[in-house]
Amino acid sequence: MVAVKLQDAIFNRRMLICVFSGFCSGLPLYVLYTLLPAWLRYEGVSLKDIGLFSLIGIPYAWKFIWSPMMERYSPPFLGRRRGWLLVFQLGLLVSIAGFGFFSPQLSMNLIVYLALIVAFFSASQDIVLDAYRRELLPDHELGLGNSIHVNAYRISSLVPGSLALVLADHMAWRDVYMIVAAFMLIGIGLTLVIKEINLNPKRPLSLREAVIEPFHEFFQRNGLKAALTTLAFMFFYKLGDSMATALSTPFYIDLGFSLSEIGLIAKNAALWPAILGSLAGGVLMIRWGINRALWLFGAVQLVSILGFAWLAEIGPNQVVLATVIAFEYLGVGLGTTAFVTFIAHSTHKDYIATQLALFTALTALPRTFANSITGYLVEGVGADHPLIHLFGPQPFLVQGMGYTHFFLFCAVMALPGMALLCYVAPWPRKNQPSRNTLETSAGK
């Protein structure tokens, strides 16, 4: 009987939708954080400027500001969720293709503006997809559905992170971006065939209600101290890992790997362990519960960061590259599955879009602001920078940490998130069932 229920939970239309929603959600993000840095570095842009490009992710960090508008208003076609999806996916199709018409040497400002537009459309698409997925999946399918979504999200990285880099060795960048943009047609096709879900007919009667009530409900449900602790955990849990992978592709280039090697070795070594980790994470959470999973997966995530420091010392060795990346992304897959489930369960059914936008925005903050200084941490700021006059000629400011010490620093930055687990997901006592912190705090 259990086997039948498990089979029904896996092989259904909802899980298929999670596959395609994950793919079209991940594709534009990997364009911005994998393909764009590789293109800029290949064209001679400095690590400092590439690091600052992380600031293009500001829309991901502030998407909760305009998410209430998508909760309150609907386009005049396809319904509230599907209508907004079609608008943003068409915008992504055009804007991603637009990169190929500019040169980093001649039109850097225009590339920045276009990247911000892509980030806005991508973040807005995520608002709608996250809300749709939460409405689509019953509670008992959330862990599995999010695991499948994350896997498809990772699979999408093959397009800008592997296929595009290999193609760039054989064709013009304009053609590469046109091919990558065409993959957004998958998302458009999904939007046209799925059905609108009216799980929660309640809709805010005013924009003011759409903005205020989701935040009021969250803080009232949890209490101020617990709510702030939960939000802090969402910010710090992926901080070290996010910083460590911010300059991964430029790091591989600087070590001496070719674009084809990066596309075929590094990206595939990252993808498949991440998928394995995500699937294993979904299964292990059933046995261990969310609390234990967050602790154990977070520990793997922390240790795996140290592999990058080892690679920096070894140099351009393909076997070491594949090994280090595989272990790192195994940890990423494990940690992301538990973390995404944590976020989904922390929402209230009446305020799904805005609360999910707020929570996922917090996870994007490290990727946006902390990652923007990673280039300076590695390369330094230079002897003439104003910071030198403020703090004095500190060697780490002038010369930078270098890659090895930078990755060690990232490992240290992963510790605060682990420490906050003591409050948001304490380890269950012996002979005590693993308490799912999310179930006690989430609105049902």
C-alpha positions, 0 to 999 in steps of 0.5 A, spaced: 500 500 500 505 504 501 509 502 495 502 504 491 502 511 494 509 512 493 508 510 486 502 515 485 506 521 488 512 520 483 509 518 477 503 524 476 502 530 472 504 535 478 511 532 478 512 533 471 510 540 471 516 541 477 521 538 472 519 544 466 518 549 471 525 548 475 528 548 468 525 555 466 527 558 472 534 556 473 536 557 465 536 565 466 539 565 473 545 560 470 545 565 464 547 571 469 552 567 473 555 562 469 555 564 462 555 572 463 562 571 467 565 566 462 564 571 456 566 577 460 573 574 462 574 571 456 573 578 453 578 580 458 574 583 463 577 584 470 575 579 476 573 585 480 568 588 475 566 581 474 565 580 481 561 587 481 556 584 476 553 580 482 550 586 483 545 585 477 542 580 482 539 586 486 532 584 483 532 577 486 533 580 493 528 585 492 523 581 489 518 581 495 517 589 493 513 588 487 510 581 488 504 583 492 502 587 485 502 580 482 498 577 488 493 583 487 492 584 480 492 579 474 493 580 466 487 580 462 489 573 459 490 566 462 489 568 469 493 570 475 499 565 475 499 563 467 498 570 465 504 573 469 508 567 467 507 568 459 509 576 460 516 574 463 518 568 459 517 572 453 521 578 456 526 573 458 526 570 451 528 577 447 533 580 453 537 573 453 538 573 446 540 581 446 546 580 449 549 577 443 548 584 440 553 587 444 561 587 445 564 588 453 569 592 450 565 597 447 558 597 450 559 595 457 554 599 460 548 597 455 550 590 458 549 592 465 542 594 463 540 588 459 543 584 465 538 588 470 532 587 465 534 579 465 534 579 472 528 583 473 524 578 468 527 572 472 526 574 479 519 576 477 518 569 473 520 565 480 515 569 484 510 566 480 513 559 479 514 558 486 507 560 488 504 556 483 508 550 485 506 551 492 499 551 490 500 545 486 503 540 491 499 537 497 503 538 503 506 530 503 509 532 496 512 538 497 519 535 499 519 530 493 516 536 488 521 541 491 527 535 490 525 534 482 524 542 481 531 543 484 534 537 479 531 540 473 533 547 476 540 544 476 539 540 469 538 547 466 545 549 467 547 545 462 545 550 457 549 556 459 554 552 463 556 547 458 553 547 451 554 554 450 561 554 452 563 549 448 559 552 442 563 559 444 569 555 441 566 554 435 561 560 433 560 567 434 557 569 441 551 572 438 549 565 435 551 562 442 546 567 446 540 566 440 541 558 441 541 559 449 535 564 449 531 559 444 530 554 450 526 559 454 520 556 449 520 550 453 517 555 459 512 558 454 510 552 452 509 549 459 505 556 461 500 555 455 499 547 457 498 547 464 491 549 468 490 555 473 490 553 480 484 556 484 487 553 491 486 559 495 480 563 492 481 569 497 485 575 494 487 581 497 482 587 496 487 592 496 494 593 494 495 595 501 492 589 504 497 585 499 503 588 502 502 589 509 498 582 511 503 577 509 508 580 513 504 581 519 501 574 519 509 571 519 511 576 525 504 574 528 505 567 527 512 566 529 513 572 534 518 577 533 524 574 536 523 567 532 521 570 526 528 575 526 532 568 527 528 564 522 530 570 517 537 570 519 538 563 518 535 564 511 540 569 509 546 565 512 545 558 511 548 558 504 552 564 504 559 561 504 557 556 499 554 562 495 561 566 495 565 560 494 562 559 487 561 566 485 567 566 481 568 559 479 568 559 472 573 565 472 577 561 477 577 555 472 579 560 467 585 563 471 587 556 473 588 554 465 583 550 463 580 551 456 572 553 455 571 546 452 574 543 458 570 547 463 564 546 459 565 538 459 568 537 465 567 542 471 559 543 469 558 536 468 562 534 474 557 539 478 551 537 475 550 530 476 552 530 483 548 535 485 542 531 482 544 525 486 545 529 492 538 532 491 534 526 490 538 523 496 536 529 500 529 528 498 529 520 500 533 522 507 529 527 509 523 522 509 527 518 514 531 523 518 526 529 518 528 536 516 532 538 523 537 532 522 537 533 514 539 541 515 544 539 520 548 533 516 547 536 509 549 543 512 556 540 514 557 536 508 556 543 504 561 546 509 566 541 508 566 541 501 568 548 500 575 546 502 575 542 496 576 549 492 582 551 496 585 544 495 584 545 487 587 552 488 593 549 490 594 543 486 593 547 479 590 545 473 589 538 474 582 535 470 581 529 475 582 533 481 577 539 478 572 533 477 573 530 484 572 537 488 567 540 483 563 533 484 563 533 492 562 540 492 555 540 488 553 533 492 553 538 498 549 543 494 544 538 492 543 535 499 543 542 502 538 545 497 533 540 497 532 541 505 533 548 505 527 549 499 523 545 503 524 549 509 522 555 505 516 552 502 513 550 509 514 556 512 509 560 508 502 561 509 497 558 504 493 565 504 500 569 502 504 564 498 507 569 493 509 575 497 512 570 503 515 566 498 518 572 495 521 575 501 524 568 504 527 567 497 529 574 496 533 573 503 537 567 500 539 571 494 542 577 498 549 573 499 549 572 491 547 579 490 551 583 495 556 579 498 558 576 492 559 583 489 566 583 493 569 577 492 573 579 486 576 584 491 577 579 496 581 575 491 585 580 487 585 586 492 583 593 491 590 596 489 595 601 493 591 607 491 584 605 493 581 610 499 580 604 503 588 604 504 588 611 506 582 609 511 585 602 514 593 603 512 597 599 507 594 592 509 597 586 505 590 583 504 587 589 502 592 591 497 594 584 494 588 580 496 587 574 499 588 569 493 584 564 491 586 559 497 585 564 502 579 566 499 576 559 499 578 558 507 574 565 508 568 562 505 568 556 509 568 560 515 562 564 513 558 558 512 559 557 520 553 562 522 548 559 518 550 552 522 550 556 529 543 558 527 540 551 526 540 551 534 534 555 534 530 554 528 532 546 527 535 543 534 537 536 533 532 532 536 534 528 543 535 521 543 529 517 543 525 523 540 521 523 533 525 528 529 521 534 530 519 538 523 520 545 525 517 547 519 510 543 520 510 547 527 511 554 524 508 554 517 501 556 516 496 550 513 
